[in-house]
């Protein structure tokens, strides 16, 4: 909203043949105060500049903007004067509609809680929260992707509690989908990764951040199919981006990318491991990043490298997991570490690319390892789960769709994230996973015996794995995943030994692998032109055969156990509804058997019943999720099972009378937290 007011002031000025000298001076003073606030991070000095400008400015729009910015500074300091100033704007500047609307929003319940806050606080909670973006330098905005909507890159106003798109999909994946993004140091632009729908090519785009969204985006780098780029952070001078490149041969490289012309300077090949985070030093001469030093799952070191690649040093290299969170203005690399047994926040002072003193503990028990950005004023924004997740098994009556034991359940086990439970074909084993605090790995894999109740961890050679499935005889697990070198693919895991091997599936795209009924072959997805195809390939063989095809790009197509039907989700052309379709495999007319309002309104994790007569799916409604049994024929049946707290995945037992699911012990979704007061006072204000 503040940019809306500034844009309005600028637009009005452009319509005036000559700008009065007093207004010119006010514009300059406003920009100077904003630089003091957002770049230097000196909130109290900025308050005095805003105060003086509000008293002297003849333009009431600039005066109102100055007051709002001053109130924001007080709010960040936890000073109650913020409310008084918002009330003044709402009362005395009724001719400035945007300013009044923003002031009243700040005086609402959501913002009142923040205005009086000091120290750590949750600034956004819900199912839309993700970790694909960064925070603006003033802590006001955050970028993310609306995975449950149109897959646009979005801008969240953390103060007003509103969101708006920065890209122009009007239905899911219409022109492609956004992924990683980063806001510039001055808050004026955003760089984002965009995967184009028409070519499946990954691009790095830059757009200006305006009042009503992003200006026309400029593509600064286009990659070969199968290559991907992740932007981490802008350099202090706004000329470079710190980036990670993933190549078609599954190798990775870190480098810097010119914002002006897309020139890529590679700093280091890092095999296939990738990095979790990369940030610039305050002077822009170095980057810090975290990476596993070898194939071990339990160690992550932190390195600092000159941007001309002339030298590199390890600044944190003990036997623990360490994650870069930011680089403070006074030269401390801020990192999360589990070296004390719990995740805490540490700093290490770095000068001229080398650590000059041992790490210092600055905040205990932060509960997060993924940074969304460290602002110049010393506030760290982090991503974390909103509450603890667990895997649970309950009995239910398939006829009435109700839980029969009062929901007490026969099994419950807490996990860090994911879960994705799957029963074995005989129902004697439950497979589930736990994939670290952010869901990205490393993933532990567990097998719970229904006969003995014993839970066994299955060893494997992967860092991340998605939707693991037992083979029909229970001896092997198949899953898409990433090995400890970061190589993506489809893997087989021997349940007894943990031996992990890569399977070559030619033409796989978002493979979604699953087993044939006899366990001799794998079924997976691929593309032929604009059609999505289900292929079947025998284990150990190189030849594949096509067993089902449907028009359009689809994911999670699954064949019924008897092989007669294929089920899949269809995003309807109007972008307002989502359908579930069942199609005969042998040919015939596909039939819409279920429809829900909204894009992505049917969860992609759904399941056939063992008799092949129905699917069980979850529909997302405005008031919460619903579980439905949708038959190949007949009317859908809503099951009387409360799924509002459910998380990542569910599975129906082969007997049709037990269900395993993931739920959260509290608010569903994730949270963004602002962590404050952990840096020494001079560090938070020193430019």
Secondary structure, 3 states (H helix, E strand, C coil): CHHHHHHHHHHHHHCCCCCCHHHHHHHHHHHHHHHHHHCCCCHHHHHHHHHHHHHHCCCHHHHHHHHHHHHHHHHHCCCCHHHHHHHHHHHHCCCCHHHHHHHHHHCCHHHHHHHCCCCCEEEEEECCCCCCCCECCCCCEEEEECCCCCCCEEEEECCCCEEEECCCCCCCCCCEEEEEEEECCCCCEEEEEEEECCCCCEEEEEEEEECCEECCCEEEEECCCCCEEEEEEECCCCCEEEEEEECCCCCEEEEEEECCCCCEEEEEECCCCCCCCEEECCCCCEEEEEECCCCCCCCEEEEEEECCCCCEEEEECCCCEEEEEEECCCCEEEEEECCCCCCEEEEEEEECCEECCCCEEEECCCCCCEEEEECCCCCEEEEEECCCEEEEEEEEECCCCEECCCCCCCEEEEECCCCCCEECCCCCEEEEEECCCCCCCCCEEEEEECCCCCEEEECCCEEEEEEEEECCCCCEEEEEEEECCCCEEEEEEECCCCCEEEECCCCECCCCCEECCCCCEEEEEEEECCEEEEEEEECCCCCEEEEEEEECCCCCCEECCCCCEEEEEEECCCCCEEEEEEEECCCCCCEEEEEEECCCCECCCCEECCCCCEEEEEEEECCEEEEEEEECCCCCEEECCCCCCEEEEEEECCCCCEEEEEEECCCCCEEEEEECCCCCHHHHHCC
